[in-house]
Amino acid sequence: MSEENEMLMLLKELVDKVKALESAVYDKDNMLMKSGLVVVNSPTPSMSNNATPTADTIKNMDWKDINNLVSKIEGKI
């Protein structure tokens, strides 16, 4: 029972800290929000895997094509 109480107290403390951080970030007088370093809406990363070909496709590629593929996956192209 003591472990449950400790876990409950720990969770309460963490929730309180998160709420305090949220209020600090979203406060109208916060310099981070005014400066634009903290944004409310950020872009969502894409999880598509269209750039990666199959092994059969890769084995028939030239080295130049493989280098272009790697550059495309790294986002350089």
Secondary structure, DSSP 4 states (H G I P E B T S, - for coil): -HHHHHHHHHHHHHHHHHHHHHHHHH-TT-HHHHHTSS-SS-PPPP---TT---HHHHHT--HHHHHHHHHHHHT--
